[in-house]
Amino acid sequence: MKFDSLHYNYTSRRNVVYGKKGMVATSQPLAAQIGLDVLKKGGNAIDAAIATAACLTVVEPTSNGIGGDAFALVWTEGKLHGLNSSGFAPKSISIEKLIENGYSEIPRYGLIPVTVPGAPAAWVELSKRFGKLPFKELLEPAILYAKEGYPISPNVKKQWNKAFELYSSFDGDEFKGWFETFAPHGRPPEVGEVWKSSGHAETLKSIADTKGKSFYSGNLADKIDKFFRKHGGYLRKEDLEAYKAEWVEPIKVNYKGYDVWEIPPNGQGIVALMALNILKGYDFKSKESVDTYHKQIEAMKLAFIDGQEYVADIKNMSVRVRDLLSEDYGNRRRKLIKESALMPKPGQPSSGGTVYLAAADGEGNMISYIQSNYTGFGSGVVVPGTGISLQNRGHNFSFDPNHDNCLAPGKRPYHTIIPGFLTKDNKPIGPFGVMGGFMQPQGHVQVIMNTIDFNMNPQDALDAPRWQWVEGKLIKVEQAFANNIARRLMERGHNIQPQVDSMSFGRGQIIWRMDNGVLCGGTEPRTDGSVVAW
């Protein structure tokens, strides 16, 4: 048979999925099924999320890996808990050292932008605090997929091709490990072709057997240290040994009777909350209205420009989170929105490639979890023989020593990945998320407004055509975006650019718990997404 798994002649439709005892939604069907298997074995939603997350490093390596970061929002026993498992810059790096070595900015790829990976620590910490099943058991399915292989899915293949073309243009021995691991035959794998990685399997088994200790203080840490010393990088074993995931208090705004929750900075979830804090002052009558889209875009621009100015490792921020989310500041920013597109400027509050998954169980536990290497496979650096593809989060640091988010030893960078959670009257509605770099807070705002303002079901809220603010007055829109709305937005001064490829508009998942306890989920149509229920 000869067919193109990425080409469809006719519009397809996904229905909302319902379940009672458990549900898992993520961007790769094999990983979603692993999570459901864990629920059926007696695990809870947190166990399912850990197993799914570990599996995603194998079956969707184009978006995340063992060497990436993670964040989570966990609802259990009537309370929402936040986990920040993002890593910090190596203790031996600095702006001054990079300038001495000829750098005028932080490179996107290679050894320089690699920060301490937090994903393995997230799995261990979540299991230790909230899990039911043995940690070792949760990683077994991922280990098996890495050892025996799995067939490549369409969108994973598409992203794999892009990475291969990009990394093929790089010079340097530090990139050889990526090709040995992810292109062993001198090419990216085809759709349906079975790919496996024995090194990845051995690494996951080592993490499982030692509950992460091998990665942060054992033999895997030694391998990472040796590799970075050999190639002139800055990451060291002492950086890994010093790392701990951090439990944090989630932040929120009330949007028209619902509490929308995010992880506090260094994550950019606060950008979504600032935009909603502006938008809640409007009464939107219709989604497909130029006025609705105009106000959404303008609020998003104002929030984003503040995020770029102020969001950093929270202890280094020059403004307080509560001031950025205050009613007064939201009101002041709202007054800046007029009939025409504006060029946003930071306000003055008072001083003082990612994978996403959602899981829920029949006991009431729910988790919103996100994990990423940042741009696709990340830095392009893979520690040979381990399957550990390392993230390039350090690229998000500012090179300006006076900026809140400036590069500094032991500091976390501005982080794009953000899990979301929705509650009402102190009761959980459920987890939601839209992965995809700086599209993420924009996706959160659009999905939440689709749900609350326009009463869309979870699948419809994800299916709706999206827009994306890029810079200045530049707005990218999907091809399905209404042409008449696009024209009228242009009349208001927006520079509208329709896009052929929808990948940059994010990939989301939603699980809502109904009043009767039944779970209701939607999954992203822009990727290989799957929602499975029990």
Sequence and secondary structure as in RCSB ss.txt:
>XXXX:A:sequence
MKFDSLHYNYTSRRNVVYGKKGMVATSQPLAAQIGLDVLKKGGNAIDAAIATAACLTVVEPTSNGIGGDAFALVW
TEGKLHGLNSSGFAPKSISIEKLIENGYSEIPRYGLIPVTVPGAPAAWVELSKRFGKLPFKELLEPAILYAKEGY
PISPNVKKQWNKAFELYSSFDGDEFKGWFETFAPHGRPPEVGEVWKSSGHAETLKSIADTKGKSFYSGNLADKID
KFFRKHGGYLRKEDLEAYKAEWVEPIKVNYKGYDVWEIPPNGQGIVALMALNILKGYDFKSKESVDTYHKQIEAM
KLAFIDGQEYVADIKNMSVRVRDLLSEDYGNRRRKLIKESALMPKPGQPSSGGTVYLAAADGEGNMISYIQSNYT
GFGSGVVVPGTGISLQNRGHNFSFDPNHDNCLAPGKRPYHTIIPGFLTKDNKPIGPFGVMGGFMQPQGHVQVIMN
TIDFNMNPQDALDAPRWQWVEGKLIKVEQAFANNIARRLMERGHNIQPQVDSMSFGRGQIIWRMDNGVLCGGTEP
RTDGSVVAW
>XXXX:A:secstr
    TT  SS      EEESSEEEEES HHHHHHHHHHHHTT  HHHHHHHHHHHHHHH TTT  TBSEEEEEEE
ETTEEEEEEE     TT  HHHHHHTT SS  SSSSTT     HHHHHHHHHHHH  S HHHHHHHHHHHHHH E
E  HHHHHHHHHHHHHHTT  SGGGHHHHHHH TTSS   TT EE  HHHHHHHHHHHHHTTHHHHHSHHHHHHH
HHHHHHT    HHHHHT   EEE  EEEEETTEEEEE  TTBTHHHHHHHHHHHTTS    SS HHHHHHHHHHH
HHHHHHHHHH SSGGG SS HHHHT HHHHHHHHTT  SS              EEEEEEETTS EEEEEEE SS
TT SS EETTTTEEB  GGGGSBS TTSTTB  TT    B    EEEEETTEEEEEEEEESGGGHHHHHHHHHHH
HHTS   HHHHHHS  EEEEETTEEEEETTS HHHHHHHHHTT EEEEES  GGG EEEEEEE TTS EEEEE T
TTT EEEE 
